[in-house]
């Protein structure tokens, strides 16, 4: 379906660079509209407006259809980052007629809902929303590593365009609420972590959750770091590795040693991902939030390898909701906000003595 599209609007690599959208098929929402127009013209002809989910949710309350920067710019293949407008293909295919006018993310509508006054925003992409409290609290260049099933390194201060090398390693751009780009790199790290921890638990006969109690052990670290050869076969990370079967676990004397080895190898991937997002930006600080912020081995390894930066961990399970609320409020926040409401912790660079 996309072969004639690329033949007309540029090859896949060039198009991905222009739109800062790694080629992901129907995950690129603009291609959903293109497919619908080509494959289901009778359905497409009935469309009045096409909305991304945050704006659709807003529309259900306000009845006002809008488009919005952060949703348009999130790997949709719709936005030309150099031009600062929709890509030419959107106009050539007349799809712009289905897209409501772009509205400022900060605009809101006061309405009555079940007898109570409620301020309804225009909607914001969740990653952009989660980033906003950090931007409001800390004006100095930083990197946010948002960890979970996906670990996404977000650099809202980058002045560098995406490269073909970035795209090959799942680099992309988001848009801030002011339309400025956020350079980012995605890594399916949390998913791989879950897969491998389950395997380790089964092999060493440990209940799932046991891994959460493991603390960083310098002796184990040096014992494993001395051998650079990969031990784990990653199933969901696109990286060339050896292909051992589960008998490799027998090389480890216990779960703790195997877990340290796993975290060393996962951290290698995380470091590469974060450094791609940082590029040449003179950042001063790295924030880590989400599930890995509670992983002592992960954080100790991060503080060791990122010792040139100030490392902070935060806990913000409702960070996206808070960011969305901040968008439509006039509330200003200071640096203390993160310490008070995000349980921010400072981590000194880890100095390992060796043996």
C-alpha positions in Angstrom: 0.0 0.0 0.0 2.8 2.4 0.8 5.0 1.6 -2.2 3.1 4.1 -4.5 3.1 6.6 -1.6 6.9 6.6 -1.4 7.2 6.6 -5.2 5.3 9.9 -5.2 6.4 11.6 -2.0 10.0 10.5 -1.5 11.8 7.3 -0.5 11.2 5.9 2.9 14.4 7.1 4.5 14.1 10.7 3.3 10.5 10.8 4.2 11.2 9.5 7.7 13.9 12.2 8.2 11.6 15.0 7.1 8.7 13.9 9.3 10.9 12.7 12.2 8.9 9.5 12.1 10.5 6.1 12.0 8.6 3.9 9.4 6.2 2.0 11.6 3.3 1.2 9.2 -0.1 2.0 10.8 1.6 3.2 14.0 2.2 6.4 11.9 -1.3 7.7 12.2 -1.1 9.8 9.0 -0.9 6.5 7.0 -4.1 5.3 8.6 -5.9 8.2 6.8 -4.0 7.5 3.6 -4.9 3.8 3.7 -8.6 4.7 4.5 -8.7 7.0 1.5 -7.2 4.4 -0.9 -8.8 1.2 0.4 -12.2 2.5 1.8 -13.1 5.6 -0.2 -16.7 5.3 0.7 -15.9 5.4 4.4 -13.3 8.2 3.9 -15.8 10.3 2.0 -18.0 10.4 5.2 -15.2 11.9 7.4 -15.8 15.4 8.5 -12.9 15.6 11.0 -10.0 13.3 11.9 -8.8 13.7 15.5 -6.0 12.2 17.5 -7.3 10.6 20.7 -6.5 13.5 23.2 -8.4 15.9 20.9 -11.2 13.4 20.4 -11.6 13.1 24.2 -11.7 16.9 24.4 -14.3 17.1 21.6 -16.6 14.7 23.5 -16.8 17.4 26.3 -16.6 20.6 24.3 -18.0 19.8 20.8 -15.0 21.8 19.4 -12.8 19.9 16.9 -9.1 21.0 17.0 -5.7 19.7 16.1 -2.7 20.3 18.5 1.1 20.3 18.1 2.1 17.5 20.5 -0.3 15.0 18.9 0.5 16.0 15.3 4.2 15.7 15.9 4.3 12.3 17.5 5.6 9.9 14.8 2.5 10.6 12.7 4.3 11.1 9.4 2.1 14.3 9.0 4.5 17.0 10.1 7.4 18.5 8.2 9.8 19.5 11.0 12.0 21.7 8.8 9.0 23.6 7.3 7.1 23.8 10.6 3.8 22.8 8.9 2.1 19.7 7.5 4.1 17.8 5.0 3.3 18.5 1.3 1.7 15.1 0.9 -1.1 16.1 3.4 -2.1 18.9 1.1 -1.6 16.9 -2.1 -3.9 14.2 -0.9 -6.4 16.8 0.4 -6.2 15.3 3.9 -5.7 18.7 5.4 -9.4 19.3 4.8 -10.1 16.5 7.4 -7.8 18.0 10.0 -9.2 20.8 12.1 -7.3 24.0 12.7 -4.2 23.7 14.9 -5.0 25.2 18.3 -2.6 26.2 21.1 -2.3 23.4 23.7 -2.8 25.9 26.4 -6.3 27.0 25.3 -9.1 25.8 27.5 -12.9 26.1 27.6 -14.9 26.6 30.8 -18.0 24.4 30.9 -20.5 23.0 33.3 -20.3 19.2 33.8 -22.8 17.6 36.1 -23.6 20.9 37.7 -19.9 21.8 38.4 -17.7 24.3 36.5 -14.8 22.4 34.7 -12.0 23.7 32.6 -11.5 21.5 29.5 -8.2 21.6 27.6 -7.5 20.8 24.0 -5.6 17.6 24.8 -1.9 16.8 24.9 0.2 13.8 24.0 1.2 11.9 27.1 5.0 12.0 26.7 4.8 15.8 26.1 2.6 16.2 29.1 5.0 14.1 31.3 7.9 16.3 30.2 6.2 19.6 31.0 6.6 19.7 34.8 10.3 19.3 34.4 10.5 22.1 31.8 8.6 24.4 34.1 10.7 23.5 37.2 14.1 23.4 35.6 15.1 25.9 32.8 18.6 24.4 32.4 19.4 21.8 29.8 18.6 18.3 30.9 17.7 14.8 29.6 14.6 12.9 30.9 14.8 9.1 30.7 11.2 8.0 31.2 11.3 4.3 32.0 8.6 1.6 31.8 7.8 -0.9 29.1 9.4 1.6 26.8 12.3 3.6 28.0 12.3 7.0 26.2 15.1 9.4 26.4 13.7 12.9 25.8 15.9 15.9 25.0 13.8 19.1 24.8 16.9 21.3 24.3 18.5 19.7 21.2 19.3 21.9 18.2 20.3 18.9 16.0 18.1 17.4 13.3 17.6 13.7 13.2 20.1 11.7 11.2 19.7 8.5 9.2 21.7 6.8 12.0 19.2 8.1 14.6 16.3 6.6 12.6 18.1 3.2 12.4 18.2 3.2 16.2 14.6 4.2 16.8 15.3 7.9 17.1 12.4 10.3 16.5 11.1 13.7 17.5 8.2 14.9 19.5 6.8 18.4 19.6 6.7 20.6 22.7 3.5 22.6 23.3 5.2 25.6 21.7 5.9 23.6 18.5 9.6 23.2 19.2 11.1 19.8 18.6 12.1 17.3 21.3 14.7 14.9 20.2 14.1 11.4 21.5 15.2 7.9 21.4 13.0 4.9 22.2 14.1 1.5 23.6 11.9 -1.4 24.4 13.9 -2.0 27.6 11.2 -2.6 30.1 9.7 -5.3 28.0 13.0 -7.0 27.6 13.6 -6.7 31.3 10.3 -8.4 32.1 11.0 -11.3 29.7 14.5 -12.0 31.1 13.5 -11.6 34.8 10.8 -14.2 34.3 13.2 -16.6 32.7 15.7 -16.1 35.5 13.1 -16.6 38.1 12.0 -19.8 36.5 15.5 -21.1 36.3 16.6 -20.2 39.8 13.1 -21.0 41.3 12.4 -17.5 42.6 9.0 -15.9 42.8 8.4 -13.0 40.5 9.1 -9.9 42.5 12.2 -11.3 44.2 14.4 -9.2 41.8 13.0 -6.0 43.4 14.9 -6.7 46.6 18.4 -7.0 45.0 20.9 -4.2 45.8 24.0 -3.3 43.8 27.0 -5.4 44.8 30.4 -4.1 43.7 32.0 -7.5 44.0 29.5 -9.1 41.7 29.7 -6.1 39.3 33.5 -6.4 38.8 33.2 -10.2 38.5 30.8 -9.8 35.6 32.2 -6.6 34.0 35.5 -8.3 33.4 33.8 -10.4 30.7 32.5 -8.2 27.8 30.9 -11.0 25.8 27.1 -10.9 25.8 25.4 -13.6 27.8 21.7 -12.8 27.2 19.8 -13.2 24.0 17.5 -10.2 23.8 14.1 -10.9 22.2 12.7 -7.4 21.8 15.8 -5.2 21.4 17.1 -4.7 17.9 20.8 -5.4 18.6 23.1 -8.1 17.2 24.0 -10.5 20.0 25.1 -14.1 20.6 22.3 -16.7 20.6 22.7 -18.7 23.8 19.9 -20.8 25.1 18.8 -20.9 28.7 21.6 -23.3 29.6 23.8 -20.2 29.8 22.1 -19.5 33.2 24.0 -22.4 34.6 27.2 -20.2 34.3 25.8 -18.1 37.1 26.1 -19.3 40.7 22.9 -17.6 41.8 20.0 -15.3 40.8 21.8 -12.2 42.2 24.8 -12.7 39.9 22.6 -13.4 36.9 20.5 -10.3 37.7 23.6 -8.1 37.9 24.8 -9.4 34.5 21.4 -8.7 33.0 21.4 -5.2 34.3 24.9 -4.6 33.0 23.9 -5.7 29.5 20.6 -3.7 29.6 22.4 -0.6 30.8 24.8 -0.9 27.8 21.7 -0.5 25.6 20.3 2.3 27.7 23.5 4.3 27.7 23.7 4.2 23.9 20.0 5.2 23.6 20.5 8.2 26.0 23.7 9.3 24.3 22.0 9.4 20.9 19.3 11.7 22.4 21.8 13.9 24.1 24.0 14.3 21.0 26.0 17.6 21.4 23.5 19.3 23.7 25.4 20.7 26.7 23.1 19.1 29.3 23.8 19.3 33.0 21.4 16.9 34.5 19.6 13.6 33.8 16.3 12.8 35.4 15.1 9.1 35.5 11.5 8.5 36.3 9.2 5.5 36.1 9.8 1.8 37.1 13.6 1.7 36.8 13.9 4.6 39.3 13.4 2.1 42.1 15.9 -0.4 40.6 19.0 0.0 42.8 21.3 -1.8 40.3 20.0 0.2 37.4 20.5 3.5 39.2 23.9 2.7 40.6 25.1 1.7 37.1 23.6 4.9 35.6 25.3 7.0 38.3 28.6 5.3 37.5 28.4 5.7 33.7 26.8 9.1 33.7 29.2 10.5 36.4 29.7 13.8 34.4 26.0 14.7 34.9 23.9 15.4 38.0 21.6 12.3 38.3 18.2 12.6 39.8 15.4 10.1 40.2 11.7 11.0 40.5 8.5 9.2 41.1 5.6 10.6 39.1 2.9 8.0 38.4 0.5 10.8 37.6 3.0 12.9 35.8 1.2 13.0 32.4 -2.1 14.0 34.2 -0.2 16.7 36.1 1.5 18.0 33.0 -1.9 18.2 31.2 -3.3 20.2 34.1 -0.3 22.5 34.1 -0.9 23.3 30.4 -4.2 24.9 31.0 -3.3 26.6 34.3 -1.4 29.7 35.0 0.4 28.1 37.9 4.2 28.6 38.0 6.4 26.0 39.7 9.9 26.2 41.1 12.7 23.6 41.4 11.5 22.6 44.9 8.3 21.3 43.2 10.1 18.2 42.0 11.5 17.4 45.4 8.2 18.0 47.2 5.8 16.3 44.8 8.0 14.0 42.7 10.0 12.5 45.6 13.2 13.7 43.8 16.4 12.1 45.0 19.9 13.2 44.2 22.5 10.5 43.4 26.2 11.1 43.7 28.4 9.6 41.0 29.3 6.1 42.0 33.0 5.5 42.4 34.0 1.9 42.2 37.3 0.9 43.7 37.9 -2.3 41.8 40.0 -5.2 43.1 
